[in-house]
Amino acid sequence: MLGDLEPNKVRVRFPPSPTGLLTVGNIRSALFNWAFARHYGGTLVLRIEDTDQARNTPEALGYTLESLRWLGLTWDEGPEVGGEYGPYKQSERMDIYADVVAKLLAAGKAYHCYCSQEELDQRREAARTAGQHSGYDGHCRVLTEEQVKAYVDEGRRPVVRLRMPDRPIVFEDLVRGEITFLPENLGDYVLVRANGYPLYPLVNPVDDALMEITHVLRGEDLLPSTPRQIALYEALAEIGVGSGRTPRFGHLPFVMGTEGNKKLSKRDPGAGLGEYMERGFLPEGLLNYLALLGWSIADDRDVFTMAEMVEAFDIRKVNANAARFDPKKCEAINAAHMRMLPADDFGTRMIPFLAKAGVLPVEPSADQLALLQAAVPLVQERMNSLSESVDMLGFLFVDEEAFSLDPDAAGKVLTGDAGAVLEASVKALAEVDWTTEAIEAALRTSLIEGLGLKPKNAFGPVRVAISGRRISPPLFESLELLGREKSLHRLERARASLLAE
């Protein structure tokens, strides 16, 4: 797989286009490149494809870099890091591309094509009608000086096409094995538009060659362009551009949507990274799940750390078949990583979400931090994402003036015998030692034995009265953390609201 390369000479790249939010497909590609580089002690290059000036924005670039940092997918060369192969933004490399194109033209590896779009369409339609390949037919491969002058006199502006070799292009894909493309299916393709603007099929191979990229791991949707790029790598080597080495390719499987019959679109629910950041997924949990979309650490194991992935990663074990995105499994993997966190780390990670909701200040007090850490054991096994901390723990920190009952919970639970339950609860708790054990014993004696209620009917009204919701951390522990004064006050207030109805 590495050929004559030393492991620490591996160089891979992740080339995002800053036109919007990163998708899970983008992240999966970045993750596999990152894991490959880290496994071999190599280099991950972050290269920005920002030549689409109409769609690229500085804000999107900033978000891309921020997202990669949040994920922990650090790069060794690129924006904000530097490196000897820069610049790392394609928009800053236009002179490089122009120089390479001039060399390709001078060496006869590329040529000017003056065909109009109308002429191309007519010839393609004629080829299709005749049952022949409808790609470019090489019309301008050999033009006389008189033909060129006639085209120029007409005011035609040529594109630049690569002269493809008249032989099959065969390569060993690291994921899919040997792949062959026949020459009749590989027409000479455009490198530079008529306005002089370089295209993706030119700039990516040129950058790969000059940055000495050794392996290209990318989505299978780009597989059809691979033979053309290999031909360009060979041409670049012949004119002395780059190291002369053609990178090894590995084409990663599609990530399919939940229905499993079409590729996951960036507009599909669950496709964008922002959703996971907003919901409070752990970076390591999300990456763990995305790694499973085509790769596994073992047949009987789904949960692993990124360090374990780096240790075990083998690109040859990536499954070539499309992988279906499963939001429920993604959430379950994330929840497993949340259980793995040390309690103090788990508490710290909840703070930004509690602060954003106004439950805690950005910098909580020592007492607030102590209360938060005391609550961690009550919720860590119950939460699937950090944003759930707001509903789970908000009742412990909210000011009494701002505390309110969820209308749906109150409407469904604070009915029937709820008034009697709340009255009995106040009496039972008024004088007990304020510990979980004493609170539980007093309420069980008063509500279950005294009123003859089932636990659901006995404790449901108490839970809603003190937390405002039907779902909360364990009730008796919650009462202890909330404290005697606040707990009795909320029980009394809920009972008073029932009497006022």
Wavefront OBJ file of the C-alpha trace (Angstrom):
o trace
v 0.000 0.000 0.000
v 2.858 2.393 0.760
v 5.132 1.066 -1.984
v 8.665 2.328 -1.510
v 7.522 5.054 0.883
v 8.620 5.219 4.476
v 5.553 5.463 6.765
v 6.436 8.957 7.968
v 6.576 10.147 4.338
v 2.829 9.649 3.862
v 1.127 12.868 2.763
v -2.653 13.114 2.390
v -4.938 16.089 1.948
v -8.423 17.235 2.822
v -9.585 19.925 0.360
v -12.906 21.449 1.501
v -14.671 24.151 -0.469
v -15.804 26.963 1.858
v -19.262 27.387 0.374
v -21.319 26.418 3.408
v -21.532 24.060 6.346
v -19.564 20.822 6.476
v -21.642 17.691 5.960
v -21.203 14.293 7.566
v -19.874 13.060 4.210
v -17.186 15.762 4.234
v -16.303 14.905 7.807
v -16.069 11.177 7.107
v -13.565 11.895 4.311
v -11.569 14.219 6.569
v -11.610 11.616 9.362
v -10.304 8.790 7.162
v -7.514 11.001 5.813
v -6.649 12.146 9.330
v -6.621 8.573 10.703
v -4.520 7.370 7.745
v -1.951 10.122 8.275
v -1.813 9.597 12.036
v -1.542 5.804 11.679
v 1.595 6.135 9.575
v 3.041 9.167 11.331
v 2.510 11.141 8.142
v 1.190 14.585 7.228
v -2.357 15.845 6.750
v -2.547 18.860 4.457
v -5.584 21.142 4.648
v -6.030 22.751 1.247
v -8.861 25.188 0.575
v -10.713 24.928 -2.729
v -11.884 28.540 -2.912
v -11.736 29.182 -6.639
v -15.543 29.466 -6.839
v -15.606 33.137 -5.936
v -19.376 33.399 -6.383
v -20.066 30.894 -3.594
v -17.030 30.998 -1.303
v -17.132 33.358 1.664
v -14.685 34.259 4.444
v -17.397 33.339 6.942
v -17.696 29.836 5.479
v -13.920 29.410 5.578
v -13.892 30.447 9.217
v -16.650 27.983 9.975
v -14.761 25.195 8.193
v -11.638 25.769 10.264
v -13.647 26.104 13.468
v -15.519 22.885 12.718
v -12.354 20.888 12.102
v -10.840 22.209 15.339
v -14.040 21.311 17.245
v -13.855 17.790 15.822
v -10.204 17.477 16.798
v -9.155 16.786 13.196
v -5.969 18.818 13.370
v -3.930 19.468 10.239
v -0.158 19.628 9.879
v 0.028 22.049 6.948
v -2.448 24.610 5.709
v -4.225 27.791 6.810
v -3.190 29.096 10.235
v -0.390 26.489 10.332
v 1.691 27.210 7.249
v 4.130 24.835 5.594
v 6.718 24.728 2.845
v 4.241 23.881 0.064
v 1.973 26.912 0.376
v -0.004 28.891 -0.344
v -2.793 26.538 0.732
v -5.708 28.454 -0.777
v -6.242 27.746 -4.453
v -7.302 31.342 -5.062
v -3.732 32.344 -4.163
v -2.159 29.870 -6.603
v -3.455 31.214 -9.935
v 0.008 32.158 -11.185
v 1.177 28.616 -10.469
v -1.644 27.131 -12.543
v -0.999 29.529 -15.428
v 2.679 28.583 -15.487
v 1.891 24.850 -15.478
v -0.607 25.230 -18.334
v 1.960 27.112 -20.394
v 4.420 24.237 -19.892
v 1.799 21.637 -20.831
v 1.001 23.526 -24.030
v 4.656 23.977 -24.927
v 5.324 20.266 -24.463
v 2.303 19.232 -26.532
v 0.620 17.622 -23.533
v -2.307 20.026 -23.883
v -3.765 22.026 -26.743
v -6.168 24.851 -27.523
v -9.670 23.863 -28.550
v -11.732 26.411 -30.500
v -14.942 24.367 -30.841
v -18.096 26.287 -29.998
v -20.660 24.800 -27.661
v -23.102 24.486 -30.562
v -20.579 22.503 -32.609
v -19.797 20.251 -29.664
v -23.490 19.567 -29.063
v -24.086 18.745 -32.748
v -21.183 16.305 -32.951
v -22.137 14.645 -29.665
v -25.706 14.167 -30.833
v -24.472 12.680 -34.112
v -22.225 10.264 -32.182
v -25.084 9.204 -29.930
v -27.308 8.628 -32.933
v -24.608 6.433 -34.478
v -24.233 4.506 -31.220
v -20.734 5.850 -30.634
v -19.052 7.421 -27.585
v -20.346 10.973 -27.268
v -17.364 12.517 -25.510
v -15.069 15.037 -27.120
v -13.937 13.739 -30.507
v -10.494 15.365 -30.654
v -11.484 17.781 -33.423
v -8.860 20.389 -32.427
v -6.056 17.963 -31.540
v -4.215 18.795 -34.781
v -4.998 22.139 -36.359
v -3.088 23.885 -39.106
v -1.891 27.444 -38.681
v -4.531 28.500 -41.184
v -7.318 26.844 -39.170
v -6.119 28.466 -35.961
v -5.925 31.872 -37.637
v -9.429 31.477 -39.027
v -10.798 30.670 -35.589
v -8.948 33.605 -34.039
v -10.170 35.949 -36.751
v -13.724 34.849 -35.924
v -13.084 36.044 -32.366
v -13.185 32.579 -30.849
v -11.546 32.192 -27.447
v -10.160 28.679 -26.920
v -10.331 26.397 -23.937
v -7.313 24.265 -23.039
v -7.708 20.485 -23.216
v -5.414 17.735 -21.953
v -4.247 15.300 -24.620
v -5.358 11.950 -23.160
v -3.248 8.860 -23.920
v -4.627 6.389 -26.476
v -4.422 3.436 -24.083
v -6.336 2.023 -21.122
v -5.672 3.611 -17.757
v -5.403 1.002 -15.020
v -4.869 1.622 -11.336
v -5.185 -0.274 -8.069
v -7.778 1.396 -5.881
v -7.023 0.916 -2.184
v -10.705 0.274 -1.483
v -12.007 -1.275 -4.723
v -9.095 -3.170 -6.216
v -7.980 -2.924 -9.831
v -9.990 -0.539 -12.017
v -9.620 -0.101 -15.781
v -10.833 2.768 -17.961
v -10.766 2.278 -21.739
v -9.470 5.097 -23.976
v -12.668 5.292 -26.027
v -14.458 6.427 -22.870
v -11.887 9.078 -21.996
v -12.087 12.117 -24.226
v -9.660 15.017 -23.981
v -11.074 17.120 -21.174
v -10.989 20.827 -20.427
v -8.328 22.168 -18.059
v -8.922 25.902 -18.533
v -12.072 27.756 -19.556
v -12.120 30.164 -22.478
v -11.920 33.047 -19.992
v -8.611 31.682 -18.711
v -10.032 30.342 -15.458
v -8.565 26.977 -14.350
v -10.934 24.113 -13.533
v -10.981 21.517 -10.763
v -9.524 18.726 -12.984
v -6.419 20.890 -13.417
v -5.887 22.556 -10.049
v -6.297 19.486 -7.835
v -3.727 17.289 -9.591
v -1.332 20.228 -9.926
v -1.614 20.941 -6.214
v -1.251 17.243 -5.389
v 1.885 17.031 -7.498
v 3.497 20.185 -6.112
v 2.545 19.337 -2.516
v 3.887 15.786 -2.982
v 0.627 14.129 -1.955
v 1.140 10.367 -1.777
v -2.418 9.117 -1.209
v -5.805 10.517 -2.240
v -8.714 9.238 -0.147
v -11.994 10.702 -1.385
v -15.617 9.902 -2.184
v -16.587 7.449 -4.888
v -18.525 10.184 -6.690
v -15.110 11.434 -7.880
v -14.058 8.053 -9.261
v -14.957 8.919 -12.907
v -12.452 11.792 -12.834
v -9.587 9.609 -11.596
v -8.261 8.332 -14.966
v -8.140 11.888 -16.265
v -6.224 13.008 -13.207
v -3.814 10.084 -13.520
v -3.139 11.127 -17.105
v -2.433 14.659 -15.916
v -0.091 13.421 -13.136
v 1.870 11.554 -15.814
v 2.012 14.637 -18.026
v 3.156 16.779 -15.095
v 5.913 14.302 -14.332
v 7.118 14.479 -17.938
v 7.402 18.271 -17.825
v 9.111 18.250 -14.438
v 6.245 19.514 -12.238
v 6.207 17.916 -8.802
v 7.954 14.786 -7.568
v 6.907 12.625 -10.515
v 4.959 10.238 -8.271
v 1.302 9.499 -9.004
v -0.678 9.285 -5.736
v -2.397 6.064 -4.720
v -6.202 6.397 -4.769
v -8.830 5.068 -2.413
v -12.458 5.879 -3.182
v -14.686 5.845 -0.120
v -18.259 4.515 -0.276
v -21.265 6.777 -0.549
v -23.084 7.743 2.640
v -26.715 7.018 1.877
v -29.766 8.642 3.450
v -32.022 6.941 5.971
v -34.080 5.339 3.210
v -30.922 3.769 1.828
v -31.793 4.391 -1.825
v -30.047 7.699 -2.496
v -26.934 9.554 -1.422
v -27.297 11.643 1.725
v -27.864 15.231 0.605
v -26.631 18.263 2.508
v -30.294 19.289 2.721
v -31.323 16.039 4.431
v -31.967 16.041 8.203
v -28.851 14.900 10.010
v -26.495 15.754 7.135
v -24.970 18.980 8.491
v -22.361 19.261 11.237
v -24.079 22.309 12.744
v -27.007 20.167 13.877
v -24.730 17.969 15.989
v -22.887 20.897 17.496
v -26.223 22.541 18.374
v -27.608 19.378 19.942
v -24.511 18.825 22.008
v -23.007 15.721 20.480
v -19.473 14.935 21.559
v -16.927 15.271 18.741
v -15.510 11.861 19.612
v -18.972 10.304 19.591
v -19.861 11.720 16.175
v -16.497 10.732 14.698
v -16.823 7.221 16.116
v -20.156 6.786 14.340
v -18.945 8.274 11.054
v -15.970 5.900 11.112
v -18.462 3.028 11.106
v -19.803 4.218 7.744
v -17.498 1.991 5.787
v -14.976 0.770 8.372
v -14.950 -1.089 11.673
v -12.363 -1.679 14.346
v -13.683 -5.221 14.918
v -16.705 -7.250 13.883
v -18.130 -7.277 17.407
v -17.268 -3.739 18.500
v -18.808 -0.386 17.622
v -17.525 1.974 20.330
v -13.902 3.076 20.334
v -11.744 6.131 20.930
v -9.996 8.081 18.209
v -6.642 6.894 19.557
v -7.822 3.311 19.095
v -8.996 4.103 15.573
v -5.613 5.575 14.654
v -3.873 2.494 15.995
v -6.075 0.087 14.018
v -6.909 2.034 10.861
v -6.311 0.230 7.566
v -7.700 1.815 4.412
v -7.783 -1.612 2.748
v -10.444 -2.694 5.242
v -12.869 0.016 4.160
v -15.980 -1.572 2.677
v -16.618 -0.513 -0.918
v -20.395 -0.832 -0.510
v -22.468 2.248 0.275
v -23.150 2.859 3.974
v -26.574 3.902 5.274
v -26.723 6.767 7.742
v -28.701 5.750 10.846
v -29.550 8.718 13.144
v -30.601 6.433 16.018
v -27.330 4.516 15.980
v -25.427 7.790 15.730
v -27.186 8.990 18.876
v -26.551 5.693 20.642
v -22.822 5.815 19.860
v -22.698 9.391 21.124
v -24.513 8.385 24.324
v -21.957 5.619 24.885
v -19.150 8.177 24.705
v -20.984 10.423 27.148
v -21.069 7.540 29.649
v -17.317 7.145 29.216
v -16.501 10.711 30.266
v -15.136 11.393 33.753
v -17.814 13.102 35.846
v -15.963 16.422 36.101
v -15.415 16.523 32.321
v -19.074 15.693 31.698
v -20.158 18.530 33.994
v -17.832 21.011 32.327
v -19.126 20.135 28.864
v -22.711 20.860 29.920
v -21.963 24.433 31.003
v -22.076 26.093 27.529
v -25.514 24.617 26.865
v -26.861 25.619 30.272
v -25.369 29.083 29.797
v -26.849 29.498 26.311
v -30.301 28.694 27.743
v -29.811 31.230 30.537
v -29.827 28.542 33.214
v -26.253 29.287 34.317
v -23.924 32.220 33.755
v -21.018 31.700 31.361
v -18.757 31.545 34.400
v -20.759 29.769 37.141
v -20.070 30.438 40.804
v -18.350 27.898 43.022
v -21.710 26.925 44.554
v -23.286 26.475 41.119
v -20.378 24.346 39.967
v -20.602 22.202 43.076
v -24.341 21.681 42.535
v -23.756 20.835 38.883
v -21.110 18.252 39.728
v -23.384 16.746 42.384
v -26.082 16.343 39.732
v -23.823 14.645 37.180
v -24.267 11.095 38.546
v -28.042 11.550 38.322
v -28.099 12.386 34.598
v -24.975 11.026 32.914
v -26.568 7.629 32.293
v -29.823 9.194 31.092
v -28.708 11.740 28.508
v -27.992 11.205 24.807
v -26.698 14.711 24.070
v -25.448 17.658 26.097
v -28.322 19.935 25.106
v -30.652 17.676 27.124
v -29.000 19.105 30.245
v -31.235 22.181 29.976
v -34.453 20.217 30.454
v -32.857 17.771 32.871
v -31.138 20.196 35.228
v -32.595 23.623 34.580
v -34.959 23.337 37.574
v -31.999 23.162 39.970
v -30.589 26.546 38.937
v -33.493 28.692 37.804
v -34.608 31.553 40.046
v -37.844 30.856 41.892
v -39.467 33.864 40.233
v -38.663 32.425 36.803
v -39.566 28.818 37.621
v -42.642 27.551 35.828
v -44.441 24.291 35.160
v -44.547 22.848 31.690
v -48.224 23.253 30.715
v -48.434 19.828 29.126
v -46.922 18.120 32.176
v -49.139 20.031 34.578
v -52.237 19.342 32.511
v -51.606 15.603 32.431
v -50.216 15.008 35.927
v -51.580 17.661 38.281
v -55.130 16.332 38.156
v -57.401 14.166 40.285
v -55.685 13.285 43.564
v -52.688 15.544 42.859
v -53.799 18.150 45.398
v -53.987 15.556 48.167
v -50.623 14.140 47.111
v -48.943 17.543 47.266
v -50.505 18.368 50.644
v -49.377 15.039 52.088
v -45.902 15.523 50.620
v -45.465 18.907 52.289
v -46.472 17.471 55.652
v -44.242 14.435 55.245
v -41.174 16.448 54.274
v -41.525 19.377 56.624
v -39.450 17.933 59.441
v -37.318 15.126 57.930
v -33.548 15.115 57.710
v -32.843 16.431 54.211
v -31.122 13.353 52.797
v -32.119 11.164 49.868
v -32.814 8.204 52.131
v -34.962 10.138 54.605
v -36.877 11.901 51.823
v -37.636 8.608 50.076
v -38.763 6.913 53.293
v -41.050 9.822 54.245
v -42.732 10.030 50.848
v -43.217 6.294 50.512
v -44.760 6.105 53.945
v -47.040 9.081 53.374
v -48.103 8.558 49.775
v -47.967 4.835 49.123
v -48.814 3.456 52.533
v -50.840 6.426 53.827
v -52.821 7.285 50.670
v -52.652 3.822 49.103
v -51.331 5.113 45.796
v -49.206 3.357 43.201
v -45.703 4.863 42.821
v -46.528 6.471 39.451
v -49.559 8.294 40.862
v -47.775 9.076 44.103
v -44.541 10.530 42.800
v -45.646 11.990 39.444
v -47.232 15.136 40.950
v -44.195 15.665 43.205
v -41.844 15.391 40.230
v -43.795 17.914 38.146
v -44.150 20.291 41.101
v -40.412 20.481 41.825
v -38.937 20.113 38.303
v -41.744 21.515 36.181
v -41.561 18.450 33.915
v -42.670 14.847 33.705
v -39.100 13.643 33.169
v -36.341 14.592 35.558
v -33.361 13.073 37.322
v -34.226 10.550 40.088
v -36.837 12.205 42.283
v -35.492 11.730 45.792
v -31.953 12.765 44.848
v -33.391 15.773 42.993
v -35.254 16.884 46.118
v -32.074 16.644 48.159
v -30.105 18.721 45.637
v -32.861 21.302 45.287
v -32.922 21.791 49.053
v -35.657 21.835 51.654
v -36.734 25.451 51.266
v -37.101 25.452 47.469
v -38.672 21.996 47.408
v -41.368 22.834 49.975
v -42.009 26.189 48.321
v -42.584 24.582 44.918
v -44.827 21.876 46.374
v -46.904 24.522 48.124
v -47.093 26.701 45.030
v -48.239 23.800 42.839
v -50.877 22.860 45.451
v -52.056 26.481 45.649
v -52.423 26.639 41.865
v -54.677 23.584 41.983
v -56.810 25.104 44.742
v -57.171 28.300 42.721
v -58.598 26.490 39.698
l 1 2 3 4 5 6 7 8 9 10 11 12 13 14 15 16 17 18 19 20 21 22 23 24 25 26 27 28 29 30 31 32 33 34 35 36 37 38 39 40 41 42 43 44 45 46 47 48 49 50 51 52 53 54 55 56 57 58 59 60 61 62 63 64 65 66 67 68 69 70 71 72 73 74 75 76 77 78 79 80 81 82 83 84 85 86 87 88 89 90 91 92 93 94 95 96 97 98 99 100 101 102 103 104 105 106 107 108 109 110 111 112 113 114 115 116 117 118 119 120 121 122 123 124 125 126 127 128 129 130 131 132 133 134 135 136 137 138 139 140 141 142 143 144 145 146 147 148 149 150 151 152 153 154 155 156 157 158 159 160 161 162 163 164 165 166 167 168 169 170 171 172 173 174 175 176 177 178 179 180 181 182 183 184 185 186 187 188 189 190 191 192 193 194 195 196 197 198 199 200 201 202 203 204 205 206 207 208 209 210 211 212 213 214 215 216 217 218 219 220 221 222 223 224 225 226 227 228 229 230 231 232 233 234 235 236 237 238 239 240 241 242 243 244 245 246 247 248 249 250 251 252 253 254 255 256 257 258 259 260 261 262 263 264 265 266 267 268 269 270 271 272 273 274 275 276 277 278 279 280 281 282 283 284 285 286 287 288 289 290 291 292 293 294 295 296 297 298 299 300 301 302 303 304 305 306 307 308 309 310 311 312 313 314 315 316 317 318 319 320 321 322 323 324 325 326 327 328 329 330 331 332 333 334 335 336 337 338 339 340 341 342 343 344 345 346 347 348 349 350 351 352 353 354 355 356 357 358 359 360 361 362 363 364 365 366 367 368 369 370 371 372 373 374 375 376 377 378 379 380 381 382 383 384 385 386 387 388 389 390 391 392 393 394 395 396 397 398 399 400 401 402 403 404 405 406 407 408 409 410 411 412 413 414 415 416 417 418 419 420 421 422 423 424 425 426 427 428 429 430 431 432 433 434 435 436 437 438 439 440 441 442 443 444 445 446 447 448 449 450 451 452 453 454 455 456 457 458 459 460 461 462 463 464 465 466 467 468 469 470 471 472 473 474 475 476 477 478 479 480 481 482 483 484 485 486 487 488 489 490 491 492 493 494 495 496 497 498 499 500 501
